[in-house]
Amino acid sequence: MSIVVTLSPELEALLRDKAAQQGQDVSFVAAELLASILEWEEQDSVEAIQGIQKGLDDFKAGRFRSFQEFTEEQSHQHNLSADA
């Protein structure tokens, strides 16, 4: 499959430099970079959904604290004054 992507001259230069440093074809490096970012984005989405679900499950199970408790804990942990 062939896709045409227009890059700014600066981005193209960075990509070409990276390919040269790795001794790889620029198309190969571009494909590898795209695959890496797409995989990372997918994993990040999965982790975000899992985190949200855990929060909802905790809330349903009564495992939560008030906003006041949270702010007091954060103020104590980070040595913030009550006025901050």
N, CA, C and O atoms as CSV, one atom per row, in Angstrom:
chain,resi,resn,atom,element,x,y,z
A,1,MET,N,N,0.852,-1.179,0.000
A,1,MET,CA,C,0.000,0.000,0.000
A,1,MET,C,C,0.894,1.237,0.000
A,1,MET,O,O,1.930,1.274,0.665
A,2,SER,N,N,0.490,2.210,-0.729
A,2,SER,CA,C,1.273,3.424,-0.833
A,2,SER,C,C,0.441,4.607,-0.357
A,2,SER,O,O,-0.686,4.815,-0.807
A,3,ILE,N,N,1.011,5.372,0.554
A,3,ILE,CA,C,0.376,6.591,1.060
A,3,ILE,C,C,1.376,7.726,0.887
A,3,ILE,O,O,2.560,7.570,1.186
A,4,VAL,N,N,0.904,8.847,0.413
A,4,VAL,CA,C,1.766,10.007,0.238
A,4,VAL,C,C,1.516,10.955,1.403
A,4,VAL,O,O,0.378,11.337,1.676
A,5,VAL,N,N,2.585,11.328,2.081
A,5,VAL,CA,C,2.498,12.258,3.210
A,5,VAL,C,C,3.401,13.438,2.904
A,5,VAL,O,O,4.562,13.255,2.539
A,6,THR,N,N,2.880,14.640,3.048
A,6,THR,CA,C,3.680,15.835,2.813
A,6,THR,C,C,4.249,16.307,4.149
A,6,THR,O,O,3.505,16.565,5.096
A,7,LEU,N,N,5.561,16.415,4.212
A,7,LEU,CA,C,6.251,16.843,5.432
A,7,LEU,C,C,6.817,18.239,5.232
A,7,LEU,O,O,7.124,18.648,4.113
A,8,SER,N,N,6.948,18.954,6.323
A,8,SER,CA,C,7.642,20.240,6.250
A,8,SER,C,C,9.112,19.944,5.947
A,8,SER,O,O,9.590,18.846,6.232
A,9,PRO,N,N,9.821,20.893,5.383
A,9,PRO,CA,C,11.241,20.667,5.100
A,9,PRO,C,C,12.034,20.291,6.359
A,9,PRO,O,O,12.951,19.472,6.304
A,10,GLU,N,N,11.669,20.894,7.483
A,10,GLU,CA,C,12.378,20.603,8.734
A,10,GLU,C,C,12.141,19.165,9.188
A,10,GLU,O,O,13.074,18.475,9.599
A,11,LEU,N,N,10.890,18.720,9.110
A,11,LEU,CA,C,10.561,17.359,9.519
A,11,LEU,C,C,11.182,16.337,8.564
A,11,LEU,O,O,11.654,15.282,8.988
A,12,GLU,N,N,11.175,16.661,7.289
A,12,GLU,CA,C,11.803,15.767,6.318
A,12,GLU,C,C,13.300,15.629,6.599
A,12,GLU,O,O,13.854,14.533,6.526
A,13,ALA,N,N,13.943,16.741,6.919
A,13,ALA,CA,C,15.378,16.706,7.228
A,13,ALA,C,C,15.644,15.849,8.469
A,13,ALA,O,O,16.601,15.076,8.495
A,14,LEU,N,N,14.808,15.984,9.484
A,14,LEU,CA,C,14.963,15.164,10.692
A,14,LEU,C,C,14.802,13.679,10.369
A,14,LEU,O,O,15.568,12.843,10.847
A,15,LEU,N,N,13.809,13.370,9.563
A,15,LEU,CA,C,13.559,11.973,9.184
A,15,LEU,C,C,14.725,11.418,8.367
A,15,LEU,O,O,15.169,10.291,8.590
A,16,ARG,N,N,15.210,12.207,7.432
A,16,ARG,CA,C,16.344,11.756,6.618
A,16,ARG,C,C,17.602,11.571,7.477
A,16,ARG,O,O,18.357,10.618,7.285
A,17,ASP,N,N,17.819,12.489,8.421
A,17,ASP,CA,C,18.965,12.366,9.327
A,17,ASP,C,C,18.863,11.092,10.160
A,17,ASP,O,O,19.848,10.372,10.325
A,18,LYS,N,N,17.685,10.820,10.677
A,18,LYS,CA,C,17.470,9.618,11.494
A,18,LYS,C,C,17.726,8.368,10.661
A,18,LYS,O,O,18.374,7.432,11.128
A,19,ALA,N,N,17.224,8.350,9.440
A,19,ALA,CA,C,17.430,7.204,8.558
A,19,ALA,C,C,18.922,7.021,8.270
A,19,ALA,O,O,19.426,5.898,8.285
A,20,ALA,N,N,19.617,8.113,8.010
A,20,ALA,CA,C,21.052,8.036,7.725
A,20,ALA,C,C,21.821,7.520,8.939
A,20,ALA,O,O,22.725,6.697,8.796
A,21,GLN,N,N,21.468,7.998,10.134
A,21,GLN,CA,C,22.129,7.551,11.363
A,21,GLN,C,C,21.947,6.054,11.582
A,21,GLN,O,O,22.839,5.375,12.089
A,22,GLN,N,N,20.785,5.555,11.195
A,22,GLN,CA,C,20.483,4.136,11.381
A,22,GLN,C,C,20.925,3.288,10.190
A,22,GLN,O,O,20.876,2.059,10.248
A,23,GLY,N,N,21.350,3.934,9.125
A,23,GLY,CA,C,21.737,3.211,7.928
A,23,GLY,C,C,20.555,2.505,7.276
A,23,GLY,O,O,20.703,1.431,6.693
A,24,GLN,N,N,19.386,3.117,7.381
A,24,GLN,CA,C,18.158,2.530,6.860
A,24,GLN,C,C,17.563,3.425,5.784
A,24,GLN,O,O,17.880,4.611,5.694
A,25,ASP,N,N,16.709,2.846,4.984
A,25,ASP,CA,C,15.956,3.589,3.990
A,25,ASP,C,C,14.967,4.511,4.705
A,25,ASP,O,O,14.371,4.116,5.707
A,26,VAL,N,N,14.790,5.719,4.210
A,26,VAL,CA,C,13.917,6.697,4.851
A,26,VAL,C,C,12.472,6.185,4.942
A,26,VAL,O,O,11.782,6.458,5.924
A,27,SER,N,N,12.015,5.453,3.934
A,27,SER,CA,C,10.649,4.904,3.982
A,27,SER,C,C,10.495,3.877,5.099
A,27,SER,O,O,9.467,3.833,5.775
A,28,PHE,N,N,11.516,3.056,5.286
A,28,PHE,CA,C,11.493,2.060,6.357
A,28,PHE,C,C,11.436,2.742,7.719
A,28,PHE,O,O,10.641,2.360,8.577
A,29,VAL,N,N,12.274,3.744,7.911
A,29,VAL,CA,C,12.305,4.467,9.191
A,29,VAL,C,C,10.969,5.155,9.442
A,29,VAL,O,O,10.462,5.125,10.563
A,30,ALA,N,N,10.396,5.771,8.421
A,30,ALA,CA,C,9.100,6.439,8.581
A,30,ALA,C,C,8.031,5.426,8.973
A,30,ALA,O,O,7.222,5.693,9.862
A,31,ALA,N,N,8.018,4.264,8.318
A,31,ALA,CA,C,7.028,3.235,8.636
A,31,ALA,C,C,7.209,2.713,10.059
A,31,ALA,O,O,6.231,2.499,10.775
A,32,GLU,N,N,8.454,2.510,10.465
A,32,GLU,CA,C,8.737,2.044,11.829
A,32,GLU,C,C,8.297,3.071,12.874
A,32,GLU,O,O,7.722,2.712,13.901
A,33,LEU,N,N,8.565,4.328,12.611
A,33,LEU,CA,C,8.149,5.386,13.535
A,33,LEU,C,C,6.629,5.461,13.643
A,33,LEU,O,O,6.087,5.589,14.741
A,34,LEU,N,N,5.948,5.382,12.512
A,34,LEU,CA,C,4.479,5.403,12.529
A,34,LEU,C,C,3.922,4.194,13.277
A,34,LEU,O,O,2.983,4.327,14.061
A,35,ALA,N,N,4.497,3.021,13.038
A,35,ALA,CA,C,4.037,1.817,13.732
A,35,ALA,C,C,4.231,1.958,15.240
A,35,ALA,O,O,3.360,1.573,16.021
A,36,SER,N,N,5.370,2.507,15.645
A,36,SER,CA,C,5.654,2.681,17.078
A,36,SER,C,C,4.664,3.630,17.735
A,36,SER,O,O,4.137,3.338,18.808
A,37,ILE,N,N,4.409,4.765,17.091
A,37,ILE,CA,C,3.504,5.742,17.697
A,37,ILE,C,C,2.070,5.230,17.718
A,37,ILE,O,O,1.335,5.488,18.672
A,38,LEU,N,N,1.666,4.509,16.681
A,38,LEU,CA,C,0.308,3.964,16.665
A,38,LEU,C,C,0.141,2.890,17.739
A,38,LEU,O,O,-0.905,2.808,18.384
A,39,GLU,N,N,1.179,2.065,17.930
A,39,GLU,CA,C,1.131,1.052,18.985
A,39,GLU,C,C,1.086,1.717,20.358
A,39,GLU,O,O,0.316,1.304,21.225
A,40,TRP,N,N,1.917,2.755,20.558
A,40,TRP,CA,C,1.921,3.472,21.835
A,40,TRP,C,C,0.558,4.113,22.096
A,40,TRP,O,O,0.041,4.053,23.212
A,41,GLU,N,N,-0.017,4.724,21.064
A,41,GLU,CA,C,-1.313,5.384,21.222
A,41,GLU,C,C,-2.396,4.383,21.599
A,41,GLU,O,O,-3.241,4.671,22.446
A,42,GLU,N,N,-2.376,3.219,20.981
A,42,GLU,CA,C,-3.345,2.169,21.301
A,42,GLU,C,C,-3.186,1.718,22.750
A,42,GLU,O,O,-4.173,1.589,23.474
A,43,GLN,N,N,-1.950,1.479,23.171
A,43,GLN,CA,C,-1.682,1.043,24.542
A,43,GLN,C,C,-2.102,2.127,25.530
A,43,GLN,O,O,-2.676,1.826,26.577
A,44,ASP,N,N,-1.818,3.378,25.203
A,44,ASP,CA,C,-2.190,4.485,26.071
A,44,ASP,C,C,-3.708,4.555,26.239
A,44,ASP,O,O,-4.203,4.795,27.340
A,45,SER,N,N,-4.440,4.348,25.153
A,45,SER,CA,C,-5.907,4.358,25.211
A,45,SER,C,C,-6.428,3.217,26.076
A,45,SER,O,O,-7.337,3.408,26.884
A,46,VAL,N,N,-5.852,2.037,25.905
A,46,VAL,CA,C,-6.267,0.879,26.700
A,46,VAL,C,C,-6.021,1.150,28.182
A,46,VAL,O,O,-6.887,0.883,29.015
A,47,GLU,N,N,-4.838,1.681,28.511
A,47,GLU,CA,C,-4.522,1.975,29.913
A,47,GLU,C,C,-5.443,3.052,30.486
A,47,GLU,O,O,-5.838,2.976,31.649
A,48,ALA,N,N,-5.783,4.047,29.681
A,48,ALA,CA,C,-6.693,5.095,30.146
A,48,ALA,C,C,-8.069,4.517,30.448
A,48,ALA,O,O,-8.668,4.835,31.475
A,49,ILE,N,N,-8.564,3.677,29.562
A,49,ILE,CA,C,-9.879,3.054,29.773
A,49,ILE,C,C,-9.857,2.170,31.012
A,49,ILE,O,O,-10.808,2.172,31.793
A,50,GLN,N,N,-8.777,1.414,31.195
A,50,GLN,CA,C,-8.658,0.566,32.385
A,50,GLN,C,C,-8.630,1.410,33.658
A,50,GLN,O,O,-9.248,1.050,34.660
A,51,GLY,N,N,-7.918,2.527,33.614
A,51,GLY,CA,C,-7.854,3.415,34.776
A,51,GLY,C,C,-9.205,4.016,35.108
A,51,GLY,O,O,-9.583,4.104,36.277
A,52,ILE,N,N,-9.928,4.426,34.089
A,52,ILE,CA,C,-11.269,4.978,34.304
A,52,ILE,C,C,-12.190,3.911,34.873
A,52,ILE,O,O,-12.956,4.177,35.800
A,53,GLN,N,N,-12.119,2.702,34.322
A,53,GLN,CA,C,-12.966,1.622,34.817
A,53,GLN,C,C,-12.640,1.292,36.268
A,53,GLN,O,O,-13.546,1.042,37.063
A,54,LYS,N,N,-11.354,1.290,36.621
A,54,LYS,CA,C,-10.962,1.035,38.006
A,54,LYS,C,C,-11.535,2.108,38.926
A,54,LYS,O,O,-12.027,1.809,40.014
A,55,GLY,N,N,-11.466,3.361,38.476
A,55,GLY,CA,C,-12.032,4.445,39.275
A,55,GLY,C,C,-13.527,4.289,39.471
A,55,GLY,O,O,-14.036,4.511,40.570
A,56,LEU,N,N,-14.233,3.913,38.423
A,56,LEU,CA,C,-15.681,3.692,38.533
A,56,LEU,C,C,-15.990,2.515,39.461
A,56,LEU,O,O,-16.906,2.581,40.281
A,57,ASP,N,N,-15.212,1.438,39.318
A,57,ASP,CA,C,-15.406,0.270,40.193
A,57,ASP,C,C,-15.144,0.625,41.648
A,57,ASP,O,O,-15.890,0.220,42.540
A,58,ASP,N,N,-14.070,1.389,41.884
A,58,ASP,CA,C,-13.757,1.817,43.252
A,58,ASP,C,C,-14.884,2.669,43.824
A,58,ASP,O,O,-15.275,2.504,44.979
A,59,PHE,N,N,-15.399,3.577,43.008
A,59,PHE,CA,C,-16.475,4.448,43.474
A,59,PHE,C,C,-17.713,3.627,43.841
A,59,PHE,O,O,-18.332,3.842,44.883
A,60,LYS,N,N,-18.061,2.678,42.960
A,60,LYS,CA,C,-19.224,1.831,43.233
A,60,LYS,C,C,-19.039,1.012,44.502
A,60,LYS,O,O,-20.005,0.731,45.211
A,61,ALA,N,N,-17.796,0.630,44.788
A,61,ALA,CA,C,-17.500,-0.184,45.973
A,61,ALA,C,C,-17.295,0.677,47.225
A,61,ALA,O,O,-17.022,0.151,48.304
A,62,GLY,N,N,-17.426,1.982,47.078
A,62,GLY,CA,C,-17.289,2.871,48.231
A,62,GLY,C,C,-15.852,3.230,48.560
A,62,GLY,O,O,-15.581,3.782,49.627
A,63,ARG,N,N,-14.935,2.927,47.668
A,63,ARG,CA,C,-13.519,3.247,47.898
A,63,ARG,C,C,-13.214,4.606,47.255
A,63,ARG,O,O,-12.727,4.684,46.128
A,64,PHE,N,N,-13.508,5.648,47.988
A,64,PHE,CA,C,-13.232,7.000,47.513
A,64,PHE,C,C,-13.121,7.915,48.710
A,64,PHE,O,O,-13.446,7.532,49.834
A,65,ARG,N,N,-12.656,9.131,48.460
A,65,ARG,CA,C,-12.551,10.121,49.532
A,65,ARG,C,C,-13.100,11.439,49.012
A,65,ARG,O,O,-13.240,11.649,47.807
A,66,SER,N,N,-13.401,12.309,49.943
A,66,SER,CA,C,-13.962,13.595,49.551
A,66,SER,C,C,-12.881,14.477,48.932
A,66,SER,O,O,-11.686,14.245,49.116
A,67,PHE,N,N,-13.321,15.475,48.210
A,67,PHE,CA,C,-12.384,16.424,47.623
A,67,PHE,C,C,-11.600,17.125,48.723
A,67,PHE,O,O,-10.412,17.402,48.562
A,68,GLN,N,N,-12.250,17.408,49.823
A,68,GLN,CA,C,-11.582,18.058,50.958
A,68,GLN,C,C,-10.436,17.188,51.479
A,68,GLN,O,O,-9.344,17.691,51.747
A,69,GLU,N,N,-10.684,15.887,51.623
A,69,GLU,CA,C,-9.632,14.974,52.073
A,69,GLU,C,C,-8.469,14.949,51.076
A,69,GLU,O,O,-7.302,14.952,51.467
A,70,PHE,N,N,-8.802,14.924,49.803
A,70,PHE,CA,C,-7.782,14.909,48.760
A,70,PHE,C,C,-6.919,16.169,48.826
A,70,PHE,O,O,-5.692,16.078,48.791
A,71,THR,N,N,-7.549,17.348,48.921
A,71,THR,CA,C,-6.781,18.594,48.935
A,71,THR,C,C,-5.926,18.700,50.196
A,71,THR,O,O,-4.807,19.210,50.148
A,72,GLU,N,N,-6.443,18.227,51.309
A,72,GLU,CA,C,-5.647,18.241,52.537
A,72,GLU,C,C,-4.415,17.345,52.400
A,72,GLU,O,O,-3.318,17.721,52.815
A,73,GLU,N,N,-4.599,16.171,51.821
A,73,GLU,CA,C,-3.478,15.251,51.627
A,73,GLU,C,C,-2.440,15.857,50.688
A,73,GLU,O,O,-1.242,15.785,50.962
A,74,GLN,N,N,-2.889,16.451,49.586
A,74,GLN,CA,C,-1.969,17.048,48.625
A,74,GLN,C,C,-1.229,18.239,49.231
A,74,GLN,O,O,-0.036,18.423,48.992
A,75,SER,N,N,-1.933,19.034,50.005
A,75,SER,CA,C,-1.296,20.172,50.666
A,75,SER,C,C,-0.213,19.699,51.620
A,75,SER,O,O,0.863,20.293,51.694
A,76,HIS,N,N,-0.500,18.634,52.346
A,76,HIS,CA,C,0.474,18.086,53.288
A,76,HIS,C,C,1.660,17.484,52.540
A,76,HIS,O,O,2.809,17.745,52.898
A,77,GLN,N,N,1.401,16.687,51.511
A,77,GLN,CA,C,2.469,16.028,50.755
A,77,GLN,C,C,3.407,17.016,50.080
A,77,GLN,O,O,4.613,16.781,50.004
A,78,HIS,N,N,2.859,18.111,49.594
A,78,HIS,CA,C,3.644,19.052,48.816
A,78,HIS,C,C,3.954,20.353,49.557
A,78,HIS,O,O,4.359,21.348,48.956
A,79,ASN,N,N,3.752,20.321,50.883
A,79,ASN,CA,C,4.033,21.479,51.736
A,79,ASN,C,C,3.410,22.764,51.222
A,79,ASN,O,O,4.068,23.802,51.142
A,80,LEU,N,N,2.128,22.680,50.873
A,80,LEU,CA,C,1.389,23.841,50.398
A,80,LEU,C,C,0.636,24.468,51.553
A,80,LEU,O,O,0.141,23.768,52.437
A,81,SER,N,N,0.551,25.765,51.544
A,81,SER,CA,C,-0.226,26.426,52.579
A,81,SER,C,C,-1.705,26.296,52.267
A,81,SER,O,O,-2.080,25.999,51.133
A,82,ALA,N,N,-2.532,26.514,53.249
A,82,ALA,CA,C,-3.974,26.424,53.062
A,82,ALA,C,C,-4.476,27.490,52.100
A,82,ALA,O,O,-5.547,27.341,51.512
A,83,ASP,N,N,-3.704,28.573,51.934
A,83,ASP,CA,C,-4.109,29.676,51.051
A,83,ASP,C,C,-3.761,29.405,49.598
A,83,ASP,O,O,-4.273,30.091,48.714
A,84,ALA,N,N,-2.910,28.431,49.322
A,84,ALA,CA,C,-2.430,28.183,47.952
A,84,ALA,C,C,-3.483,27.652,47.048
A,84,ALA,O,O,-3.218,27.400,45.872
